[in-house]
Amino acid sequence: MPKVGITTTIPVEVIYAAGWTPVDLNNLFITSQDPRGLVEEAERAGYPRNICAWIKGIYGVVLAHSEIKTVIAVTQGDCSNTHALMETLALTGLKIIPFAYPFDRDR
């Protein structure tokens, strides 16, 4: 099963139905042997020092895990820097799938 990175919690049933395996990029970042190195990798790539460390860590994690070729990035209700993350990961050749929860809910 191909692996797809996710930037935050989403309905994984759709991922499983597509025959993919979801990979929580946040968990890969915080359980890494060298999370600081992942952040520094993003800074070497041009991310500013004052941007969210989570975004930089996710960037570094994706680059460190070459088996992840696709990332589903949540664009609303999450860090606004996710848009920059999507753009920079797309520049590396990864497939990016934006995901947005509805602004308001219907009942």
A tleap script that builds the chain and sets N, CA, C and O, in Angstrom:
source leaprc.protein.ff14SB
mol = sequence {
  NMET PRO LYS VAL GLY ILE THR THR THR ILE
  PRO VAL GLU VAL ILE TYR ALA ALA GLY TRP
  THR PRO VAL ASP LEU ASN ASN LEU PHE ILE
  THR SER GLN ASP PRO ARG GLY LEU VAL GLU
  GLU ALA GLU ARG ALA GLY TYR PRO ARG ASN
  ILE CYS ALA TRP ILE LYS GLY ILE TYR GLY
  VAL VAL LEU ALA HIE SER GLU ILE LYS THR
  VAL ILE ALA VAL THR GLN GLY ASP CYS SER
  ASN THR HIE ALA LEU MET GLU THR LEU ALA
  LEU THR GLY LEU LYS ILE ILE PRO PHE ALA
  TYR PRO PHE ASP ARG ASP CARG
}
set mol.1.N position { 0.835 -1.187 0.000 }
set mol.1.CA position { 0.000 0.000 0.000 }
set mol.1.C position { 0.881 1.252 0.000 }
set mol.1.O position { 1.799 1.361 0.813 }
set mol.2.N position { 0.613 2.181 -0.891 }
set mol.2.CA position { 1.370 3.434 -0.868 }
set mol.2.C position { 1.075 4.226 0.402 }
set mol.2.O position { -0.024 4.154 0.951 }
set mol.3.N position { 2.061 4.975 0.854 }
set mol.3.CA position { 1.896 5.786 2.060 }
set mol.3.C position { 1.570 7.222 1.677 }
set mol.3.O position { 2.126 7.771 0.726 }
set mol.4.N position { 0.652 7.821 2.440 }
set mol.4.CA position { 0.303 9.223 2.244 }
set mol.4.C position { 0.479 9.938 3.577 }
set mol.4.O position { -0.057 9.503 4.596 }
set mol.5.N position { 1.224 11.025 3.568 }
set mol.5.CA position { 1.421 11.800 4.783 }
set mol.5.C position { 0.221 12.687 5.050 }
set mol.5.O position { -0.388 13.212 4.118 }
set mol.6.N position { -0.122 12.855 6.326 }
set mol.6.CA position { -1.202 13.766 6.702 }
set mol.6.C position { -0.653 14.763 7.716 }
set mol.6.O position { 0.110 14.402 8.613 }
set mol.7.N position { -1.055 16.031 7.558 }
set mol.7.CA position { -0.529 17.072 8.439 }
set mol.7.C position { -1.289 17.184 9.745 }
set mol.7.O position { -0.781 17.764 10.705 }
set mol.8.N position { -2.484 16.648 9.802 }
set mol.8.CA position { -3.277 16.626 11.027 }
set mol.8.C position { -4.387 15.598 10.854 }
set mol.8.O position { -4.487 14.962 9.805 }
set mol.9.N position { -5.200 15.437 11.854 }
set mol.9.CA position { -6.255 14.430 11.828 }
set mol.9.C position { -7.277 14.723 10.735 }
set mol.9.O position { -7.787 15.837 10.621 }
set mol.10.N position { -7.559 13.714 9.946 }
set mol.10.CA position { -8.595 13.788 8.917 }
set mol.10.C position { -9.344 12.455 8.924 }
set mol.10.O position { -8.887 11.499 9.551 }
set mol.11.N position { -10.487 12.376 8.238 }
set mol.11.CA position { -11.193 11.089 8.161 }
set mol.11.C position { -10.366 10.071 7.355 }
set mol.11.O position { -10.303 10.149 6.128 }
set mol.12.N position { -9.747 9.138 8.042 }
set mol.12.CA position { -8.827 8.207 7.376 }
set mol.12.C position { -9.537 7.130 6.565 }
set mol.12.O position { -8.899 6.417 5.790 }
set mol.13.N position { -10.835 7.009 6.734 }
set mol.13.CA position { -11.568 5.984 5.985 }
set mol.13.C position { -11.394 6.166 4.477 }
set mol.13.O position { -11.302 5.192 3.730 }
set mol.14.N position { -11.352 7.414 4.045 }
set mol.14.CA position { -11.181 7.702 2.618 }
set mol.14.C position { -9.802 7.238 2.149 }
set mol.14.O position { -9.659 6.707 1.048 }
set mol.15.N position { -8.802 7.441 2.982 }
set mol.15.CA position { -7.443 7.020 2.633 }
set mol.15.C position { -7.376 5.500 2.521 }
set mol.15.O position { -6.820 4.966 1.562 }
set mol.16.N position { -7.944 4.811 3.504 }
set mol.16.CA position { -7.949 3.345 3.458 }
set mol.16.C position { -8.738 2.829 2.258 }
set mol.16.O position { -8.327 1.867 1.609 }
set mol.17.N position { -9.877 3.472 1.960 }
set mol.17.CA position { -10.695 3.055 0.820 }
set mol.17.C position { -9.934 3.204 -0.496 }
set mol.17.O position { -10.181 2.465 -1.449 }
set mol.18.N position { -9.012 4.159 -0.543 }
set mol.18.CA position { -8.201 4.362 -1.745 }
set mol.18.C position { -7.037 3.371 -1.824 }
set mol.18.O position { -6.299 3.350 -2.808 }
set mol.19.N position { -6.879 2.549 -0.777 }
set mol.19.CA position { -5.791 1.573 -0.770 }
set mol.19.C position { -4.466 2.141 -0.301 }
set mol.19.O position { -3.414 1.557 -0.561 }
set mol.20.N position { -4.503 3.269 0.387 }
set mol.20.CA position { -3.293 3.916 0.899 }
set mol.20.C position { -3.168 3.697 2.399 }
set mol.20.O position { -4.129 3.317 3.069 }
set mol.21.N position { -1.987 3.938 2.908 }
set mol.21.CA position { -1.727 3.894 4.340 }
set mol.21.C position { -1.449 5.313 4.823 }
set mol.21.O position { -0.513 5.952 4.343 }
set mol.22.N position { -2.260 5.825 5.781 }
set mol.22.CA position { -1.997 7.173 6.292 }
set mol.22.C position { -0.798 7.177 7.236 }
set mol.22.O position { -0.611 6.255 8.030 }
set mol.23.N position { 0.007 8.229 7.135 }
set mol.23.CA position { 1.168 8.399 8.003 }
set mol.23.C position { 1.051 9.772 8.656 }
set mol.23.O position { 1.060 10.794 7.969 }
set mol.24.N position { 0.940 9.795 9.979 }
set mol.24.CA position { 0.823 11.058 10.709 }
set mol.24.C position { 2.195 11.715 10.780 }
set mol.24.O position { 3.081 11.251 11.499 }
set mol.25.N position { 2.358 12.783 10.038 }
set mol.25.CA position { 3.654 13.454 9.958 }
set mol.25.C position { 4.049 14.102 11.276 }
set mol.25.O position { 5.236 14.205 11.583 }
set mol.26.N position { 3.068 14.541 12.059 }
set mol.26.CA position { 3.362 15.124 13.369 }
set mol.26.C position { 4.032 14.102 14.277 }
set mol.26.O position { 5.001 14.419 14.968 }
set mol.27.N position { 3.515 12.877 14.275 }
set mol.27.CA position { 4.104 11.838 15.124 }
set mol.27.C position { 5.510 11.466 14.662 }
set mol.27.O position { 6.391 11.217 15.485 }
set mol.28.N position { 5.719 11.429 13.357 }
set mol.28.CA position { 7.078 11.161 12.871 }
set mol.28.C position { 8.036 12.250 13.336 }
set mol.28.O position { 9.184 11.971 13.679 }
set mol.29.N position { 7.561 13.488 13.346 }
set mol.29.CA position { 8.403 14.610 13.773 }
set mol.29.C position { 8.749 14.503 15.254 }
set mol.29.O position { 9.924 14.550 15.618 }
set mol.30.N position { 7.735 14.359 16.114 }
set mol.30.CA position { 8.011 14.408 17.553 }
set mol.30.C position { 8.702 13.156 18.076 }
set mol.30.O position { 9.315 13.192 19.143 }
set mol.31.N position { 8.612 12.049 17.342 }
set mol.31.CA position { 9.290 10.827 17.787 }
set mol.31.C position { 10.625 10.616 17.073 }
set mol.31.O position { 11.292 9.602 17.276 }
set mol.32.N position { 11.002 11.565 16.250 }
set mol.32.CA position { 12.269 11.473 15.525 }
set mol.32.C position { 13.444 11.444 16.501 }
set mol.32.O position { 13.371 12.018 17.588 }
set mol.33.N position { 14.512 10.781 16.111 }
set mol.33.CA position { 15.736 10.786 16.913 }
set mol.33.C position { 16.367 12.176 16.950 }
set mol.33.O position { 17.108 12.502 17.877 }
set mol.34.N position { 16.067 13.002 15.925 }
set mol.34.CA position { 16.675 14.329 15.830 }
set mol.34.C position { 15.665 15.361 15.316 }
set mol.34.O position { 15.798 15.842 14.191 }
set mol.35.N position { 14.655 15.706 16.127 }
set mol.35.CA position { 13.665 16.684 15.659 }
set mol.35.C position { 14.280 18.043 15.343 }
set mol.35.O position { 13.836 18.729 14.422 }
set mol.36.N position { 15.290 18.429 16.097 }
set mol.36.CA position { 15.953 19.712 15.824 }
set mol.36.C position { 16.592 19.697 14.434 }
set mol.36.O position { 16.555 20.697 13.717 }
set mol.37.N position { 17.164 18.586 14.069 }
set mol.37.CA position { 17.763 18.466 12.742 }
set mol.37.C position { 16.742 18.623 11.625 }
set mol.37.O position { 17.048 19.173 10.568 }
set mol.38.N position { 15.519 18.132 11.866 }
set mol.38.CA position { 14.457 18.283 10.872 }
set mol.38.C position { 14.079 19.747 10.705 }
set mol.38.O position { 13.852 20.216 9.590 }
set mol.39.N position { 14.012 20.467 11.823 }
set mol.39.CA position { 13.714 21.905 11.781 }
set mol.39.C position { 14.840 22.639 11.058 }
set mol.39.O position { 14.589 23.516 10.231 }
set mol.40.N position { 16.069 22.281 11.373 }
set mol.40.CA position { 17.220 22.931 10.732 }
set mol.40.C position { 17.260 22.655 9.231 }
set mol.40.O position { 17.690 23.507 8.453 }
set mol.41.N position { 16.816 21.477 8.827 }
set mol.41.CA position { 16.741 21.151 7.397 }
set mol.41.C position { 15.813 22.129 6.682 }
set mol.41.O position { 16.126 22.602 5.589 }
set mol.42.N position { 14.682 22.427 7.293 }
set mol.42.CA position { 13.736 23.382 6.701 }
set mol.42.C position { 14.335 24.783 6.646 }
set mol.42.O position { 14.135 25.512 5.674 }
set mol.43.N position { 15.064 25.152 7.683 }
set mol.43.CA position { 15.693 26.477 7.692 }
set mol.43.C position { 16.770 26.575 6.612 }
set mol.43.O position { 16.933 27.628 5.994 }
set mol.44.N position { 17.498 25.498 6.383 }
set mol.44.CA position { 18.488 25.498 5.301 }
set mol.44.C position { 17.804 25.624 3.938 }
set mol.44.O position { 18.379 26.157 2.989 }
set mol.45.N position { 16.572 25.127 3.856 }
set mol.45.CA position { 15.816 25.204 2.599 }
set mol.45.C position { 15.169 26.573 2.405 }
set mol.45.O position { 14.601 26.845 1.347 }
set mol.46.N position { 15.251 27.439 3.424 }
set mol.46.CA position { 14.731 28.793 3.268 }
set mol.46.C position { 13.607 29.189 4.199 }
set mol.46.O position { 13.156 30.334 4.168 }
set mol.47.N position { 13.144 28.264 5.028 }
set mol.47.CA position { 12.099 28.636 5.988 }
set mol.47.C position { 12.683 29.605 7.014 }
set mol.47.O position { 13.783 29.376 7.516 }
set mol.48.N position { 11.967 30.679 7.331 }
set mol.48.CA position { 12.473 31.638 8.323 }
set mol.48.C position { 12.532 31.021 9.721 }
set mol.48.O position { 11.784 30.097 10.040 }
set mol.49.N position { 13.423 31.542 10.535 }
set mol.49.CA position { 13.563 31.037 11.909 }
set mol.49.C position { 12.301 31.274 12.734 }
set mol.49.O position { 12.019 30.516 13.662 }
set mol.50.N position { 11.534 32.324 12.404 }
set mol.50.CA position { 10.379 32.675 13.228 }
set mol.50.C position { 9.081 31.995 12.796 }
set mol.50.O position { 8.026 32.279 13.364 }
set mol.51.N position { 9.134 31.113 11.817 }
set mol.51.CA position { 7.932 30.381 11.424 }
set mol.51.C position { 7.754 29.191 12.372 }
set mol.51.O position { 8.713 28.735 12.995 }
set mol.52.N position { 6.555 28.710 12.471 }
set mol.52.CA position { 6.189 27.605 13.356 }
set mol.52.C position { 7.141 26.406 13.198 }
set mol.52.O position { 7.382 25.928 12.090 }
set mol.53.N position { 7.669 25.938 14.326 }
set mol.53.CA position { 8.584 24.790 14.301 }
set mol.53.C position { 7.890 23.524 13.809 }
set mol.53.O position { 8.537 22.658 13.220 }
set mol.54.N position { 6.586 23.403 14.040 }
set mol.54.CA position { 5.858 22.217 13.570 }
set mol.54.C position { 5.885 22.140 12.050 }
set mol.54.O position { 6.115 21.075 11.477 }
set mol.55.N position { 5.648 23.275 11.402 }
set mol.55.CA position { 5.661 23.302 9.941 }
set mol.55.C position { 7.045 22.911 9.432 }
set mol.55.O position { 7.172 22.114 8.503 }
set mol.56.N position { 8.072 23.475 10.042 }
set mol.56.CA position { 9.440 23.145 9.625 }
set mol.56.C position { 9.750 21.675 9.893 }
set mol.56.O position { 10.409 21.019 9.086 }
set mol.57.N position { 9.280 21.164 11.013 }
set mol.57.CA position { 9.510 19.759 11.332 }
set mol.57.C position { 8.822 18.829 10.354 }
set mol.57.O position { 9.391 17.817 9.944 }
set mol.58.N position { 7.597 19.170 9.980 }
set mol.58.CA position { 6.876 18.352 8.999 }
set mol.58.C position { 7.601 18.377 7.660 }
set mol.58.O position { 7.726 17.348 6.996 }
set mol.59.N position { 8.074 19.543 7.267 }
set mol.59.CA position { 8.837 19.651 6.015 }
set mol.59.C position { 10.045 18.705 6.057 }
set mol.59.O position { 10.275 17.940 5.120 }
set mol.60.N position { 10.802 18.765 7.138 }
set mol.60.CA position { 11.974 17.911 7.274 }
set mol.60.C position { 11.631 16.437 7.295 }
set mol.60.O position { 12.347 15.624 6.711 }
set mol.61.N position { 10.542 16.082 7.961 }
set mol.61.CA position { 10.108 14.682 8.042 }
set mol.61.C position { 9.779 14.137 6.660 }
set mol.61.O position { 10.195 13.035 6.303 }
set mol.62.N position { 9.033 14.913 5.888 }
set mol.62.CA position { 8.644 14.436 4.558 }
set mol.62.C position { 9.881 14.204 3.694 }
set mol.62.O position { 9.956 13.215 2.965 }
set mol.63.N position { 10.844 15.109 3.775 }
set mol.63.CA position { 12.065 14.925 2.988 }
set mol.63.C position { 12.870 13.720 3.471 }
set mol.63.O position { 13.541 13.062 2.676 }
set mol.64.N position { 12.803 13.431 4.764 }
set mol.64.CA position { 13.559 12.311 5.332 }
set mol.64.C position { 12.919 10.957 5.032 }
set mol.64.O position { 13.580 9.924 5.140 }
set mol.65.N position { 11.648 10.951 4.657 }
set mol.65.CA position { 10.922 9.705 4.393 }
set mol.65.C position { 10.550 9.644 2.921 }
set mol.65.O position { 9.448 10.030 2.531 }
set mol.66.N position { 11.463 9.164 2.121 }
set mol.66.CA position { 11.267 9.157 0.667 }
set mol.66.C position { 10.128 8.245 0.214 }
set mol.66.O position { 9.673 8.344 -0.926 }
set mol.67.N position { 9.667 7.366 1.091 }
set mol.67.CA position { 8.545 6.498 0.722 }
set mol.67.C position { 7.223 7.269 0.675 }
set mol.67.O position { 6.240 6.780 0.119 }
set mol.68.N position { 7.199 8.466 1.253 }
set mol.68.CA position { 5.996 9.310 1.217 }
set mol.68.C position { 6.081 10.179 -0.033 }
set mol.68.O position { 6.926 11.069 -0.129 }
set mol.69.N position { 5.199 9.911 -0.982 }
set mol.69.CA position { 5.184 10.643 -2.253 }
set mol.69.C position { 4.006 11.609 -2.349 }
set mol.69.O position { 3.963 12.465 -3.233 }
set mol.70.N position { 3.048 11.461 -1.425 }
set mol.70.CA position { 1.839 12.284 -1.430 }
set mol.70.C position { 1.589 12.781 -0.023 }
set mol.70.O position { 1.789 12.052 0.948 }
set mol.71.N position { 1.148 14.037 0.086 }
set mol.71.CA position { 0.812 14.618 1.384 }
set mol.71.C position { -0.572 15.246 1.293 }
set mol.71.O position { -0.862 16.017 0.379 }
set mol.72.N position { -1.419 14.901 2.257 }
set mol.72.CA position { -2.709 15.576 2.406 }
set mol.72.C position { -2.510 16.644 3.461 }
set mol.72.O position { -2.215 16.342 4.617 }
set mol.73.N position { -2.674 17.898 3.057 }
set mol.73.CA position { -2.419 19.034 3.942 }
set mol.73.C position { -3.734 19.726 4.301 }
set mol.73.O position { -4.465 20.183 3.422 }
set mol.74.N position { -4.021 19.797 5.586 }
set mol.74.CA position { -5.238 20.467 6.053 }
set mol.74.C position { -4.991 21.968 6.038 }
set mol.74.O position { -4.044 22.460 6.652 }
set mol.75.N position { -5.854 22.688 5.329 }
set mol.75.CA position { -5.622 24.112 5.094 }
set mol.75.C position { -6.503 25.038 5.911 }
set mol.75.O position { -6.256 26.244 5.925 }
set mol.76.N position { -7.509 24.536 6.585 }
set mol.76.CA position { -8.351 25.386 7.423 }
set mol.76.C position { -8.446 24.767 8.804 }
set mol.76.O position { -8.481 23.546 8.956 }
set mol.77.N position { -8.486 25.633 9.810 }
set mol.77.CA position { -8.585 25.152 11.175 }
set mol.77.C position { -7.253 24.689 11.723 }
set mol.77.O position { -7.166 24.214 12.855 }
set mol.78.N position { -6.241 24.828 10.936 }
set mol.78.CA position { -4.912 24.395 11.314 }
set mol.78.C position { -3.986 25.596 11.153 }
set mol.78.O position { -4.461 26.710 10.930 }
set mol.79.N position { -2.730 25.399 11.258 }
set mol.79.CA position { -1.743 26.465 11.103 }
set mol.79.C position { -1.840 27.103 9.713 }
set mol.79.O position { -1.888 26.397 8.706 }
set mol.80.N position { -1.869 28.426 9.663 }
set mol.80.CA position { -1.963 29.119 8.373 }
set mol.80.C position { -0.710 28.926 7.525 }
set mol.80.O position { -0.747 29.156 6.316 }
set mol.81.N position { 0.375 28.516 8.121 }
set mol.81.CA position { 1.607 28.286 7.369 }
set mol.81.C position { 1.577 26.987 6.562 }
set mol.81.O position { 2.527 26.672 5.846 }
set mol.82.N position { 0.492 26.245 6.682 }
set mol.82.CA position { 0.364 25.014 5.907 }
set mol.82.C position { 0.382 25.313 4.413 }
set mol.82.O position { 0.854 24.495 3.624 }
set mol.83.N position { -0.128 26.480 4.017 }
set mol.83.CA position { -0.103 26.847 2.596 }
set mol.83.C position { 1.338 26.937 2.088 }
set mol.83.O position { 1.650 26.437 1.007 }
set mol.84.N position { 2.205 27.566 2.860 }
set mol.84.CA position { 3.619 27.654 2.474 }
set mol.84.C position { 4.243 26.264 2.436 }
set mol.84.O position { 5.046 25.963 1.553 }
set mol.85.N position { 3.872 25.420 3.395 }
set mol.85.CA position { 4.375 24.047 3.418 }
set mol.85.C position { 3.977 23.317 2.136 }
set mol.85.O position { 4.796 22.637 1.518 }
set mol.86.N position { 2.710 23.465 1.745 }
set mol.86.CA position { 2.238 22.803 0.525 }
set mol.86.C position { 3.032 23.270 -0.691 }
set mol.86.O position { 3.436 22.460 -1.526 }
set mol.87.N position { 3.251 24.567 -0.784 }
set mol.87.CA position { 3.967 25.113 -1.939 }
set mol.87.C position { 5.406 24.612 -2.001 }
set mol.87.O position { 5.887 24.224 -3.065 }
set mol.88.N position { 6.085 24.620 -0.870 }
set mol.88.CA position { 7.491 24.206 -0.885 }
set mol.88.C position { 7.642 22.697 -1.086 }
set mol.88.O position { 8.591 22.253 -1.733 }
set mol.89.N position { 6.725 21.914 -0.544 }
set mol.89.CA position { 6.788 20.470 -0.789 }
set mol.89.C position { 6.477 20.156 -2.245 }
set mol.89.O position { 7.074 19.248 -2.824 }
set mol.90.N position { 5.551 20.895 -2.842 }
set mol.90.CA position { 5.236 20.683 -4.257 }
set mol.90.C position { 6.462 20.955 -5.128 }
set mol.90.O position { 6.663 20.299 -6.150 }
set mol.91.N position { 7.277 21.923 -4.719 }
set mol.91.CA position { 8.494 22.232 -5.477 }
set mol.91.C position { 9.494 21.074 -5.464 }
set mol.91.O position { 10.350 20.985 -6.344 }
set mol.92.N position { 9.390 20.187 -4.468 }
set mol.92.CA position { 10.293 19.033 -4.404 }
set mol.92.C position { 9.779 17.861 -5.237 }
set mol.92.O position { 10.440 16.828 -5.336 }
set mol.93.N position { 8.592 18.025 -5.839 }
set mol.93.CA position { 8.034 16.973 -6.678 }
set mol.93.C position { 6.972 16.122 -6.014 }
set mol.93.O position { 6.442 15.201 -6.636 }
set mol.94.N position { 6.652 16.411 -4.768 }
set mol.94.CA position { 5.609 15.649 -4.082 }
set mol.94.C position { 4.227 16.040 -4.584 }
set mol.94.O position { 4.000 17.178 -4.994 }
set mol.95.N position { 3.312 15.085 -4.547 }
set mol.95.CA position { 1.916 15.377 -4.863 }
set mol.95.C position { 1.270 15.905 -3.587 }
set mol.95.O position { 1.362 15.277 -2.533 }
set mol.96.N position { 0.621 17.053 -3.684 }
set mol.96.CA position { -0.026 17.674 -2.537 }
set mol.96.C position { -1.532 17.677 -2.760 }
set mol.96.O position { -2.016 18.108 -3.806 }
set mol.97.N position { -2.265 17.191 -1.767 }
set mol.97.CA position { -3.724 17.197 -1.810 }
set mol.97.C position { -4.212 18.105 -0.690 }
set mol.97.O position { -4.107 17.743 0.482 }
set mol.98.N position { -4.748 19.291 -1.029 }
set mol.98.CA position { -5.269 20.164 0.026 }
set mol.98.C position { -6.591 19.613 0.556 }
set mol.98.O position { -7.400 19.075 -0.200 }
set mol.99.N position { -6.797 19.751 1.847 }
set mol.99.CA position { -8.032 19.296 2.490 }
set mol.99.C position { -8.500 20.406 3.414 }
set mol.99.O position { -7.724 20.922 4.218 }
set mol.100.N position { -9.774 20.774 3.299 }
set mol.100.CA position { -10.324 21.820 4.165 }
set mol.100.C position { -11.635 21.336 4.771 }
set mol.100.O position { -12.532 20.876 4.064 }
set mol.101.N position { -11.729 21.446 6.075 }
set mol.101.CA position { -13.004 21.197 6.726 }
set mol.101.C position { -13.928 22.356 6.396 }
set mol.101.O position { -13.452 23.476 6.210 }
set mol.102.N position { -15.237 22.125 6.316 }
set mol.102.CA position { -16.165 23.230 6.048 }
set mol.102.C position { -16.064 24.297 7.137 }
set mol.102.O position { -15.861 23.991 8.312 }
set mol.103.N position { -16.211 25.557 6.718 }
set mol.103.CA position { -16.149 26.664 7.664 }
set mol.103.C position { -17.270 26.565 8.692 }
set mol.103.O position { -17.041 26.723 9.891 }
set mol.104.N position { -18.471 26.303 8.217 }
set mol.104.CA position { -19.592 26.116 9.142 }
set mol.104.C position { -20.179 24.731 8.892 }
set mol.104.O position { -19.967 24.125 7.842 }
set mol.105.N position { -20.895 24.267 9.847 }
set mol.105.CA position { -21.450 22.924 9.699 }
set mol.105.C position { -22.936 22.995 9.376 }
set mol.105.O position { -23.648 23.892 9.827 }
set mol.106.N position { -23.374 22.050 8.602 }
set mol.106.CA position { -24.792 21.911 8.290 }
set mol.106.C position { -25.369 20.849 9.207 }
set mol.106.O position { -24.704 19.877 9.566 }
set mol.107.N position { -26.600 21.057 9.568 }
set mol.107.CA position { -27.263 20.050 10.408 }
set mol.107.C position { -28.381 19.407 9.662 }
set mol.107.O position { -29.060 18.533 10.201 }
savepdb mol mol.pdb
quit
